[in-house]
Amino acid sequence: MDFFLSAAYAQAGAPAQPSLMAQLLPLLLLGVLFYFMLIRPQMKRNKEHRELVGGLSKGDEIVSSGGLAGRVTDVGEVYLTLEIAEGTEVKVQKAAVAQVLPKGTLKSL
């Protein structure tokens, strides 16, 4: 019957709680890491793309994100007209422009 009875031992005090700063420091470091590794580079790429699209003009040779290569014949507010072959024009969203090619590149394709 002794195993049902346990000796009463004095319990130690509750372990010391880490300070609020020690609890928040890992989260803060993680937030800073995410900013410099993910958010900031993405913002930089978006800014470069906005500048690229904003600088488009008639006669520029581009490649769209879908792989279409052609010469810009008209630039609108949201869309641009792309001549992909003689007499063949398509409308493409400005946001779909992936790259501006150097002049004369289409002749070599």
N, CA, C and O atoms as a GROMACS GRO file, in nm:
protein
  436
    1MET      N    1   0.079  -0.118   0.000
    1MET     CA    2   0.000   0.000   0.000
    1MET      C    3   0.085   0.127   0.000
    1MET      O    4   0.033   0.237  -0.016
    2ASP      N    5   0.212   0.110   0.018
    2ASP     CA    6   0.300   0.225   0.021
    2ASP      C    7   0.314   0.291  -0.116
    2ASP      O    8   0.341   0.411  -0.126
    3PHE      N    9   0.296   0.213  -0.219
    3PHE     CA   10   0.316   0.276  -0.349
    3PHE      C   11   0.201   0.370  -0.385
    3PHE      O   12   0.215   0.451  -0.476
    4PHE      N   13   0.087   0.361  -0.314
    4PHE     CA   14  -0.021   0.457  -0.335
    4PHE      C   15   0.008   0.590  -0.266
    4PHE      O   16  -0.042   0.695  -0.306
    5LEU      N   17   0.086   0.583  -0.165
    5LEU     CA   18   0.120   0.705  -0.092
    5LEU      C   19   0.255   0.754  -0.141
    5LEU      O   20   0.351   0.678  -0.148
    6SER      N   21   0.262   0.877  -0.175
    6SER     CA   22   0.390   0.931  -0.219
    6SER      C   23   0.439   1.029  -0.115
    6SER      O   24   0.361   1.093  -0.044
    7ALA      N   25   0.566   1.036  -0.108
    7ALA     CA   26   0.624   1.128  -0.010
    7ALA      C   27   0.600   1.271  -0.058
    7ALA      O   28   0.607   1.300  -0.178
    8ALA      N   29   0.572   1.357   0.034
    8ALA     CA   30   0.547   1.497   0.002
    8ALA      C   31   0.681   1.569   0.003
    8ALA      O   32   0.743   1.589   0.107
    9TYR      N   33   0.723   1.608  -0.115
    9TYR     CA   34   0.848   1.681  -0.128
    9TYR      C   35   0.815   1.827  -0.152
    9TYR      O   36   0.714   1.861  -0.213
   10ALA      N   37   0.899   1.909  -0.105
   10ALA     CA   38   0.881   2.052  -0.130
   10ALA      C   39   0.916   2.076  -0.277
   10ALA      O   40   1.022   2.036  -0.325
   11GLN      N   41   0.826   2.141  -0.345
   11GLN     CA   42   0.851   2.167  -0.486
   11GLN      C   43   0.930   2.296  -0.502
   11GLN      O   44   0.917   2.391  -0.426
   12ALA      N   45   1.012   2.292  -0.604
   12ALA     CA   46   1.092   2.411  -0.632
   12ALA      C   47   0.999   2.518  -0.689
   12ALA      O   48   0.891   2.486  -0.740
   13GLY      N   49   1.038   2.642  -0.680
   13GLY     CA   50   0.957   2.752  -0.735
   13GLY      C   51   0.944   2.740  -0.886
   13GLY      O   52   1.019   2.666  -0.949
   14ALA      N   53   0.851   2.811  -0.942
   14ALA     CA   54   0.831   2.808  -1.086
   14ALA      C   55   0.959   2.857  -1.156
   14ALA      O   56   1.026   2.947  -1.106
   15PRO      N   57   0.990   2.798  -1.271
   15PRO     CA   58   1.111   2.842  -1.341
   15PRO      C   59   1.096   2.988  -1.383
   15PRO      O   60   0.986   3.035  -1.411
   16ALA      N   61   1.206   3.057  -1.388
   16ALA     CA   62   1.203   3.200  -1.423
   16ALA      C   63   1.156   3.217  -1.567
   16ALA      O   64   1.204   3.148  -1.657
   17GLN      N   65   1.063   3.308  -1.589
   17GLN     CA   66   1.013   3.337  -1.723
   17GLN      C   67   1.113   3.426  -1.795
   17GLN      O   68   1.165   3.522  -1.738
   18PRO      N   69   1.140   3.394  -1.924
   18PRO     CA   70   1.230   3.483  -1.999
   18PRO      C   71   1.162   3.619  -2.018
   18PRO      O   72   1.040   3.630  -2.023
   19SER      N   73   1.242   3.720  -2.029
   19SER     CA   74   1.188   3.855  -2.043
   19SER      C   75   1.113   3.868  -2.176
   19SER      O   76   1.132   3.787  -2.267
   20LEU      N   77   1.031   3.968  -2.185
   20LEU     CA   78   0.952   3.992  -2.306
   20LEU      C   79   1.044   4.014  -2.425
   20LEU      O   80   1.014   3.969  -2.536
   21MET      N   81   1.154   4.082  -2.403
   21MET     CA   82   1.248   4.108  -2.511
   21MET      C   83   1.310   3.978  -2.563
   21MET      O   84   1.328   3.961  -2.683
   22ALA      N   85   1.342   3.888  -2.471
   22ALA     CA   86   1.400   3.759  -2.510
   22ALA      C   87   1.299   3.675  -2.587
   22ALA      O   88   1.338   3.594  -2.671
   23GLN      N   89   1.172   3.692  -2.561
   23GLN     CA   90   1.069   3.618  -2.633
   23GLN      C   91   1.046   3.676  -2.772
   23GLN      O   92   1.019   3.601  -2.866
   24LEU      N   93   1.055   3.807  -2.785
   24LEU     CA   94   1.026   3.872  -2.913
   24LEU      C   95   1.147   3.880  -3.005
   24LEU      O   96   1.131   3.899  -3.126
   25LEU      N   97   1.267   3.866  -2.952
   25LEU     CA   98   1.388   3.878  -3.032
   25LEU      C   99   1.392   3.780  -3.150
   25LEU      O  100   1.423   3.822  -3.261
   26PRO      N  101   1.362   3.651  -3.132
   26PRO     CA  102   1.364   3.560  -3.248
   26PRO      C  103   1.262   3.600  -3.355
   26PRO      O  104   1.290   3.589  -3.474
   27LEU      N  105   1.144   3.645  -3.314
   27LEU     CA  106   1.044   3.687  -3.412
   27LEU      C  107   1.090   3.812  -3.487
   27LEU      O  108   1.070   3.824  -3.608
   28LEU      N  109   1.151   3.903  -3.415
   28LEU     CA  110   1.204   4.024  -3.478
   28LEU      C  111   1.313   3.990  -3.579
   28LEU      O  112   1.314   4.043  -3.690
   29LEU      N  113   1.403   3.902  -3.541
   29LEU     CA  114   1.510   3.861  -3.632
   29LEU      C  115   1.455   3.791  -3.755
   29LEU      O  116   1.505   3.811  -3.866
   30LEU      N  117   1.353   3.710  -3.737
   30LEU     CA  118   1.290   3.642  -3.849
   30LEU      C  119   1.224   3.743  -3.944
   30LEU      O  120   1.232   3.729  -4.066
   31GLY      N  121   1.159   3.844  -3.887
   31GLY     CA  122   1.097   3.949  -3.969
   31GLY      C  123   1.200   4.025  -4.050
   31GLY      O  124   1.178   4.052  -4.168
   32VAL      N  125   1.312   4.060  -3.988
   32VAL     CA  126   1.419   4.131  -4.059
   32VAL      C  127   1.478   4.043  -4.169
   32VAL      O  128   1.505   4.091  -4.279
   33LEU      N  129   1.496   3.915  -4.140
   33LEU     CA  130   1.549   3.822  -4.239
   33LEU      C  131   1.455   3.811  -4.358
   33LEU      O  132   1.500   3.815  -4.473
   34PHE      N  133   1.325   3.797  -4.333
   34PHE     CA  134   1.227   3.790  -4.442
   34PHE      C  135   1.231   3.918  -4.526
   34PHE      O  136   1.223   3.912  -4.648
   35TYR      N  137   1.243   4.032  -4.461
   35TYR     CA  138   1.245   4.159  -4.535
   35TYR      C  139   1.364   4.163  -4.632
   35TYR      O  140   1.346   4.194  -4.750
   36PHE      N  141   1.484   4.132  -4.582
   36PHE     CA  142   1.602   4.144  -4.666
   36PHE      C  143   1.617   4.030  -4.766
   36PHE      O  144   1.681   4.048  -4.870
   37MET      N  145   1.561   3.912  -4.737
   37MET     CA  146   1.577   3.798  -4.827
   37MET      C  147   1.463   3.785  -4.927
   37MET      O  148   1.484   3.734  -5.037
   38LEU      N  149   1.342   3.829  -4.892
   38LEU     CA  150   1.228   3.807  -4.980
   38LEU      C  151   1.160   3.936  -5.027
   38LEU      O  152   1.142   3.956  -5.147
   39ILE      N  153   1.125   4.021  -4.936
   39ILE     CA  154   1.042   4.137  -4.969
   39ILE      C  155   1.121   4.242  -5.046
   39ILE      O  156   1.075   4.289  -5.150
   40ARG      N  157   1.237   4.279  -4.999
   40ARG     CA  158   1.315   4.385  -5.062
   40ARG      C  159   1.357   4.350  -5.205
   40ARG      O  160   1.343   4.434  -5.294
   41PRO      N  161   1.410   4.229  -5.231
   41PRO     CA  162   1.445   4.196  -5.370
   41PRO      C  163   1.323   4.195  -5.464
   41PRO      O  164   1.334   4.235  -5.580
   42GLN      N  165   1.208   4.150  -5.413
   42GLN     CA  166   1.088   4.149  -5.496
   42GLN      C  167   1.045   4.292  -5.529
   42GLN      O  168   1.003   4.319  -5.641
   43MET      N  169   1.054   4.382  -5.432
   43MET     CA  170   1.018   4.522  -5.457
   43MET      C  171   1.114   4.583  -5.561
   43MET      O  172   1.071   4.663  -5.645
   44LYS      N  173   1.240   4.546  -5.556
   44LYS     CA  174   1.337   4.598  -5.652
   44LYS      C  175   1.306   4.547  -5.793
   44LYS      O  176   1.313   4.623  -5.889
   45ARG      N  177   1.272   4.418  -5.806
   45ARG     CA  178   1.236   4.363  -5.937
   45ARG      C  179   1.111   4.430  -5.992
   45ARG      O  180   1.103   4.460  -6.111
   46ASN      N  181   1.012   4.453  -5.905
   46ASN     CA  182   0.889   4.520  -5.949
   46ASN      C  183   0.918   4.661  -5.998
   46ASN      O  184   0.861   4.704  -6.098
   47LYS      N  185   1.004   4.733  -5.930
   47LYS     CA  186   1.039   4.869  -5.970
   47LYS      C  187   1.109   4.868  -6.105
   47LYS      O  188   1.078   4.950  -6.191
   48GLU      N  189   1.203   4.777  -6.125
   48GLU     CA  190   1.273   4.767  -6.252
   48GLU      C  191   1.177   4.735  -6.366
   48GLU      O  192   1.189   4.790  -6.475
   49HIS      N  193   1.079   4.645  -6.341
   49HIS     CA  194   0.982   4.609  -6.444
   49HIS      C  195   0.891   4.727  -6.477
   49HIS      O  196   0.860   4.750  -6.594
   50ARG      N  197   0.848   4.802  -6.375
   50ARG     CA  198   0.766   4.922  -6.400
   50ARG      C  199   0.840   5.022  -6.486
   50ARG      O  200   0.782   5.082  -6.577
   51GLU      N  201   0.970   5.042  -6.458
   51GLU     CA  202   1.051   5.133  -6.538
   51GLU      C  203   1.067   5.083  -6.681
   51GLU      O  204   1.063   5.162  -6.775
   52LEU      N  205   1.086   4.952  -6.698
   52LEU     CA  206   1.099   4.891  -6.830
   52LEU      C  207   0.972   4.912  -6.911
   52LEU      O  208   0.978   4.953  -7.027
   53VAL      N  209   0.858   4.884  -6.850
   53VAL     CA  210   0.728   4.898  -6.919
   53VAL      C  211   0.698   5.045  -6.944
   53VAL      O  212   0.644   5.080  -7.050
   54GLY      N  213   0.731   5.132  -6.851
   54GLY     CA  214   0.706   5.274  -6.867
   54GLY      C  215   0.788   5.336  -6.978
   54GLY      O  216   0.748   5.437  -7.036
   55GLY      N  217   0.902   5.279  -7.010
   55GLY     CA  218   0.990   5.332  -7.113
   55GLY      C  219   0.966   5.275  -7.252
   55GLY      O  220   1.040   5.308  -7.344
   56LEU      N  221   0.865   5.191  -7.268
   56LEU     CA  222   0.838   5.133  -7.400
   56LEU      C  223   0.787   5.239  -7.497
   56LEU      O  224   0.710   5.327  -7.460
   57SER      N  225   0.832   5.229  -7.620
   57SER     CA  226   0.785   5.321  -7.723
   57SER      C  227   0.773   5.245  -7.856
   57SER      O  228   0.819   5.132  -7.869
   58LYS      N  229   0.710   5.310  -7.950
   58LYS     CA  230   0.690   5.251  -8.082
   58LYS      C  231   0.826   5.220  -8.144
   58LYS      O  232   0.916   5.304  -8.144
   59GLY      N  233   0.839   5.099  -8.198
   59GLY     CA  234   0.964   5.057  -8.262
   59GLY      C  235   1.052   4.970  -8.174
   59GLY      O  236   1.146   4.907  -8.224
   60ASP      N  237   1.024   4.964  -8.044
   60ASP     CA  238   1.103   4.877  -7.956
   60ASP      C  239   1.076   4.731  -7.989
   60ASP      O  240   0.964   4.694  -8.025
   61GLU      N  241   1.177   4.650  -7.977
   61GLU     CA  242   1.163   4.505  -7.998
   61GLU      C  243   1.161   4.438  -7.861
   61GLU      O  244   1.249   4.460  -7.778
   62ILE      N  245   1.058   4.356  -7.839
   62ILE     CA  246   1.039   4.297  -7.707
   62ILE      C  247   1.011   4.148  -7.716
   62ILE      O  248   0.984   4.094  -7.823
   63VAL      N  249   1.020   4.083  -7.602
   63VAL     CA  250   0.976   3.946  -7.584
   63VAL      C  251   0.876   3.947  -7.470
   63VAL      O  252   0.901   4.004  -7.364
   64SER      N  253   0.761   3.885  -7.493
   64SER     CA  254   0.658   3.880  -7.388
   64SER      C  255   0.685   3.762  -7.297
   64SER      O  256   0.766   3.675  -7.329
   65SER      N  257   0.616   3.758  -7.185
   65SER     CA  258   0.634   3.647  -7.091
   65SER      C  259   0.580   3.517  -7.150
   65SER      O  260   0.616   3.409  -7.104
   66GLY      N  261   0.496   3.526  -7.251
   66GLY     CA  262   0.445   3.407  -7.320
   66GLY      C  263   0.537   3.359  -7.429
   66GLY      O  264   0.513   3.253  -7.488
   67GLY      N  265   0.644   3.433  -7.458
   67GLY     CA  266   0.741   3.391  -7.557
   67GLY      C  267   0.726   3.458  -7.692
   67GLY      O  268   0.804   3.429  -7.783
   68LEU      N  269   0.628   3.547  -7.709
   68LEU     CA  270   0.613   3.617  -7.835
   68LEU      C  271   0.721   3.723  -7.849
   68LEU      O  272   0.745   3.801  -7.757
   69ALA      N  273   0.786   3.724  -7.965
   69ALA     CA  274   0.887   3.826  -7.993
   69ALA      C  275   0.834   3.911  -8.107
   69ALA      O  276   0.784   3.859  -8.207
   70GLY      N  277   0.845   4.041  -8.093
   70GLY     CA  278   0.796   4.128  -8.199
   70GLY      C  279   0.834   4.272  -8.175
   70GLY      O  280   0.903   4.307  -8.080
   71ARG      N  281   0.784   4.358  -8.267
   71ARG     CA  282   0.812   4.501  -8.263
   71ARG      C  283   0.686   4.574  -8.217
   71ARG      O  284   0.576   4.543  -8.264
   72VAL      N  285   0.701   4.669  -8.127
   72VAL     CA  286   0.589   4.747  -8.076
   72VAL      C  287   0.546   4.845  -8.184
   72VAL      O  288   0.626   4.921  -8.236
   73THR      N  289   0.414   4.841  -8.218
   73THR     CA  290   0.362   4.934  -8.318
   73THR      C  291   0.272   5.039  -8.257
   73THR      O  292   0.251   5.145  -8.317
   74ASP      N  293   0.219   5.013  -8.137
   74ASP     CA  294   0.134   5.110  -8.070
   74ASP      C  295   0.139   5.084  -7.920
   74ASP      O  296   0.139   4.969  -7.876
   75VAL      N  297   0.144   5.192  -7.843
   75VAL     CA  298   0.148   5.179  -7.698
   75VAL      C  299   0.026   5.250  -7.641
   75VAL      O  300   0.005   5.369  -7.665
   76GLY      N  301  -0.055   5.174  -7.566
   76GLY     CA  302  -0.172   5.230  -7.501
   76GLY      C  303  -0.151   5.239  -7.351
   76GLY      O  304  -0.040   5.225  -7.300
   77GLU      N  305  -0.262   5.263  -7.280
   77GLU     CA  306  -0.256   5.276  -7.134
   77GLU      C  307  -0.222   5.144  -7.067
   77GLU      O  308  -0.134   5.138  -6.981
   78VAL      N  309  -0.291   5.036  -7.107
   78VAL     CA  310  -0.272   4.905  -7.046
   78VAL      C  311  -0.216   4.804  -7.146
   78VAL      O  312  -0.142   4.713  -7.108
   79TYR      N  313  -0.252   4.821  -7.272
   79TYR     CA  314  -0.211   4.726  -7.376
   79TYR      C  315  -0.115   4.792  -7.474
   79TYR      O  316  -0.108   4.914  -7.485
   80LEU      N  317  -0.040   4.707  -7.544
   80LEU     CA  318   0.041   4.753  -7.655
   80LEU      C  319   0.019   4.659  -7.772
   80LEU      O  320  -0.015   4.542  -7.753
   81THR      N  321   0.038   4.711  -7.891
   81THR     CA  322   0.021   4.630  -8.012
   81THR      C  323   0.159   4.584  -8.055
   81THR      O  324   0.253   4.663  -8.065
   82LEU      N  325   0.169   4.454  -8.080
   82LEU     CA  326   0.296   4.392  -8.112
   82LEU      C  327   0.287   4.329  -8.251
   82LEU      O  328   0.198   4.248  -8.276
   83GLU      N  329   0.376   4.367  -8.340
   83GLU     CA  330   0.382   4.306  -8.472
   83GLU      C  331   0.476   4.187  -8.464
   83GLU      O  332   0.596   4.203  -8.447
   84ILE      N  333   0.418   4.066  -8.477
   84ILE     CA  334   0.499   3.945  -8.463
   84ILE      C  335   0.545   3.892  -8.598
   84ILE      O  336   0.640   3.813  -8.606
   85ALA      N  337   0.478   3.934  -8.704
   85ALA     CA  338   0.518   3.902  -8.841
   85ALA      C  339   0.462   4.013  -8.929
   85ALA      O  340   0.378   4.092  -8.884
   86GLU      N  341   0.507   4.021  -9.055
   86GLU     CA  342   0.456   4.126  -9.142
   86GLU      C  343   0.306   4.111  -9.160
   86GLU      O  344   0.258   4.008  -9.207
   87GLY      N  345   0.233   4.215  -9.120
   87GLY     CA  346   0.088   4.214  -9.133
   87GLY      C  347   0.015   4.142  -9.021
   87GLY      O  348  -0.108   4.136  -9.022
   88THR      N  349   0.087   4.087  -8.924
   88THR     CA  350   0.024   4.016  -8.812
   88THR      C  351   0.054   4.092  -8.683
   88THR      O  352   0.168   4.101  -8.638
   89GLU      N  353  -0.053   4.147  -8.625
   89GLU     CA  354  -0.038   4.222  -8.501
   89GLU      C  355  -0.125   4.161  -8.393
   89GLU      O  356  -0.236   4.114  -8.419
   90VAL      N  357  -0.075   4.162  -8.272
   90VAL     CA  358  -0.151   4.114  -8.156
   90VAL      C  359  -0.144   4.219  -8.047
   90VAL      O  360  -0.048   4.295  -8.037
   91LYS      N  361  -0.248   4.221  -7.965
   91LYS     CA  362  -0.248   4.309  -7.848
   91LYS      C  363  -0.198   4.229  -7.729
   91LYS      O  364  -0.240   4.116  -7.706
   92VAL      N  365  -0.108   4.291  -7.653
   92VAL     CA  366  -0.047   4.227  -7.537
   92VAL      C  367  -0.055   4.324  -7.421
   92VAL      O  368  -0.036   4.444  -7.438
   93GLN      N  369  -0.081   4.272  -7.303
   93GLN     CA  370  -0.078   4.357  -7.184
   93GLN      C  371   0.065   4.403  -7.159
   93GLN      O  372   0.160   4.328  -7.180
   94LYS      N  373   0.077   4.527  -7.114
   94LYS     CA  374   0.211   4.579  -7.086
   94LYS      C  375   0.282   4.497  -6.978
   94LYS      O  376   0.404   4.480  -6.981
   95ALA      N  377   0.204   4.447  -6.883
   95ALA     CA  378   0.263   4.370  -6.774
   95ALA      C  379   0.325   4.239  -6.822
   95ALA      O  380   0.405   4.178  -6.751
   96ALA      N  381   0.288   4.196  -6.944
   96ALA     CA  382   0.341   4.070  -6.997
   96ALA      C  383   0.476   4.087  -7.065
   96ALA      O  384   0.535   3.989  -7.111
   97VAL      N  385   0.527   4.208  -7.072
   97VAL     CA  386   0.658   4.231  -7.134
   97VAL      C  387   0.765   4.177  -7.042
   97VAL      O  388   0.776   4.218  -6.926
   98ALA      N  389   0.845   4.084  -7.094
   98ALA     CA  390   0.949   4.023  -7.013
   98ALA      C  391   1.085   4.087  -7.037
   98ALA      O  392   1.167   4.097  -6.945
   99GLN      N  393   1.110   4.130  -7.162
   99GLN     CA  394   1.244   4.178  -7.195
   99GLN      C  395   1.237   4.270  -7.316
   99GLN      O  396   1.158   4.247  -7.408
  100VAL      N  397   1.318   4.373  -7.316
  100VAL     CA  398   1.335   4.458  -7.433
  100VAL      C  399   1.464   4.414  -7.501
  100VAL      O  400   1.570   4.407  -7.439
  101LEU      N  401   1.453   4.384  -7.630
  101LEU     CA  402   1.567   4.336  -7.705
  101LEU      C  403   1.643   4.454  -7.768
  101LEU      O  404   1.585   4.560  -7.792
  102PRO      N  405   1.771   4.435  -7.795
  102PRO     CA  406   1.845   4.538  -7.868
  102PRO      C  407   1.789   4.552  -8.010
  102PRO      O  408   1.740   4.455  -8.068
  103LYS      N  409   1.797   4.672  -8.066
  103LYS     CA  410   1.746   4.698  -8.200
  103LYS      C  411   1.812   4.603  -8.300
  103LYS      O  412   1.933   4.580  -8.294
  104GLY      N  413   1.732   4.548  -8.394
  104GLY     CA  414   1.783   4.459  -8.497
  104GLY      C  415   1.788   4.313  -8.458
  104GLY      O  416   1.828   4.229  -8.538
  105THR      N  417   1.750   4.281  -8.338
  105THR     CA  418   1.756   4.141  -8.292
  105THR      C  419   1.655   4.054  -8.365
  105THR      O  420   1.683   3.937  -8.392
  106LEU      N  421   1.539   4.109  -8.398
  106LEU     CA  422   1.435   4.030  -8.464
  106LEU      C  423   1.478   3.983  -8.603
  106LEU      O  424   1.434   3.877  -8.647
  107LYS      N  425   1.562   4.057  -8.670
  107LYS     CA  426   1.609   4.017  -8.804
  107LYS      C  427   1.694   3.891  -8.795
  107LYS      O  428   1.697   3.811  -8.889
  108SER      N  429   1.762   3.873  -8.684
  108SER     CA  430   1.850   3.757  -8.671
  108SER      C  431   1.776   3.633  -8.619
  108SER      O  432   1.833   3.524  -8.617
  109LEU      N  433   1.650   3.649  -8.578
  109LEU     CA  434   1.574   3.533  -8.528
  109LEU      C  435   1.513   3.453  -8.639
  109LEU      O  436   1.446   3.353  -8.614
   0.00000   0.00000   0.00000
